[in-house]
C-alpha cells in the first residue's frame, strides 16, 4: 500500500467535510434554522472547540474541518496539513483549528 501524505490526508478530510456539508445544506433547506439550532451546538461539542485546557486531537480534527466549512472562507488545506503534521508529529497541539 502506498503511503498517504499529510497533504493528501488533509484534502481527503476536506472532501469528506464537503460531502457532509451537502447533507447539512439539504436538511437546512427543508428545515430552516437547523444549522444554528441543532447542528452548531452538537458540532462544537464534537470538535471540542469551546473546551478550555483541552488540546486538539486527531479525533477532533474532522469535526473542526466541518466547522470550518460552516464559515464563509471554508477550510484551509495548508492549515489542516500543518495541523495533521503537528498532531501526528507528537506536537500535541495544532494552532488555528478552531
Secondary structure as UniProt FT lines:
FT   HELIX           6..30
FT   TURN            32..33
FT   HELIX           35..39
FT   HELIX           40..47
FT   TURN            48..50
FT   TURN            52..53
FT   HELIX           58..70
FT   HELIX           77..88
FT   TURN            89..90
FT   TURN            95..96
//
